[in-house]
Amino acid sequence: MEAKVEKYQNNGNCPVRQVLDRLGDKWSMLVLLILSEQGTLRFKAIQRSIGDISQKMLTVTLRTLEADGLVSRRQYAEIPPRVEYELTDLGQSLLPHINRLAAWAVQHMEEITQHRAAYPGR
């Protein structure tokens, strides 16, 4: 089924805008892809997998993904505290779409880079 975007264009409740606002940031899709590839992970393991994300940004990203129901957070009553993150069923259902977008990006990045270099506005 194809989305009928025109009926949402002037509507602040547009589902397309709302989802893209959340997933179009710098880190959310990377976190989802890492959790899909590596399974349940602790905070530091996610941070190491990404490499250049600050602790604050990863915290914000994980909270946002948790608020949207894409990631679950499980805290264990241990000393020191242990917290793990994993994809929810809703997050899993998004993966085929993210994987297609990621594959498209890898396939076309060289061409996009060439267009950027040739763009006269640079």
Beta strands, then each sheet from edge to edge (+ up, - down):
strand 1: 41-42
strand 2: 71-76
strand 3: 82-87
sheet 1: 1+ 3- 2+
end
